[in-house]
Amino acid sequence: MKNVSFALVQLTCSTDVAANKAKTVQAIRDAAARGAQVICLQELFSSVYFCYEENTAFFDLAEAIPGPSTDMFGGLAKELNVVIIASLFEKRAAGLFHNTTAVIDADGAYLGKYRKMHIPDDPGYYEKYYFTPGDLGYQVFNTKYAKVGVLICWDQWYPEAARLTALQGAEVLVYPTAIGWDMEEQNAEINREQYQAWQTIQRSHAIANGVPVISVNRVGVENGQQFWGGSFVANAGGRIIFQAPHDVEEVAIVDVDVESNEYYRKTWPFLRDRRIDSYQDITKRFID
């Protein structure tokens, strides 16, 4: 077994950016002290989820990547000998922004970034106003402890994204996330269905690709959304091996056996049986 110890940092956020960052840094230190090797932060951890409205003032939250946050995390990662996966609001140029995750290796080196490819635009999630779709493609980062494929939130719903990342040799897929329930929705069954759909689609990525999936979500009430927490880990067979609560902060340490990927792929050889000669139409918007 090749166990890698992942930390899932599920926190609430406020409008105080400095306080959010300080709380996150403390969570990283706590996780490292408990044996975490790879520390996964939730989507846009340094602020409230600002995409609930279209407001030019929120562009001031963005920063260069690499930049101040990656420099800070680089020093922290080197000090603690941990990998840090940090979701940030990237300012690429004047008027050009991305929803981006940076990966810092355990020696403090900045390994690179992934820019969110799928950008939603729905009530309470007006991300197209803020974020340009990613143009770096799907990527895998060869960290000290594991080959980590990073995707972000809305990417979770797309099997193509998971597949293309897994095909590059990812040993685990990590999804920083910010998603919740509309507080005007009073039907508990609809809320349960939404969470189960979100978890089920990601478990299917684990099964189809034979890799564990780690999904880290924020928690708490923000601007009409009850962020549902529920951060989880599914093994390479899609089995839930950890799930966080829906209503409290948690820094969970979960051992993930990435070597078992080979067992699952031998048992269910989905990659062997792919009919890549028949998939040309997948690049069409609709076959009509």
Stockholm file with secondary structure:
# STOCKHOLM 1.0

chainA/1-288         MKNVSFALVQLTCSTDVAANKAKTVQAIRDAAARGAQVICLQELFSSVYFCYEENTAFFDLAEAIPGPSTDMFGGLAKELNVVIIASLFEKRAAGLFHNTTAVIDADGAYLGKYRKMHIPDDPGYYEKYYFTPGDLGYQVFNTKYAKVGVLICWDQWYPEAARLTALQGAEVLVYPTAIGWDMEEQNAEINREQYQAWQTIQRSHAIANGVPVISVNRVGVENGQQFWGGSFVANAGGRIIFQAPHDVEEVAIVDVDVESNEYYRKTWPFLRDRRIDSYQDITKRFID
#=GR chainA/1-288 SS CCEEEEEEEECCCCSCHHHHHHHHHHHHHHHHHTTCSEEEECTTTTSCCGGGSCCGGGGGGCBCSSSHHHHHHHHHHHHHTCEEEEEEEEEEETTEEEEEEEEECTTSCEEEEEECCCCCEETTEEGGGTCCCCCSCSCEEECSSCEEEECCGGGGGCHHHHHHHHTTTCSEEEEEECCEEETTCCCHHHHHHHHHHHHHHHHHHHHHHTSCEEEEECEEEETTEEEECCCEEECTTSCEEEECCSSSCEEEEEEEEGGGHHHHHHHSCTTTTCCGGGCGGGGSSCCC
#=GC SS_cons         CCEEEEEEEECCCCSCHHHHHHHHHHHHHHHHHTTCSEEEECTTTTSCCGGGSCCGGGGGGCBCSSSHHHHHHHHHHHHHTCEEEEEEEEEEETTEEEEEEEEECTTSCEEEEEECCCCCEETTEEGGGTCCCCCSCSCEEECSSCEEEECCGGGGGCHHHHHHHHTTTCSEEEEEECCEEETTCCCHHHHHHHHHHHHHHHHHHHHHHTSCEEEEECEEEETTEEEECCCEEECTTSCEEEECCSSSCEEEEEEEEGGGHHHHHHHSCTTTTCCGGGCGGGGSSCCC
//
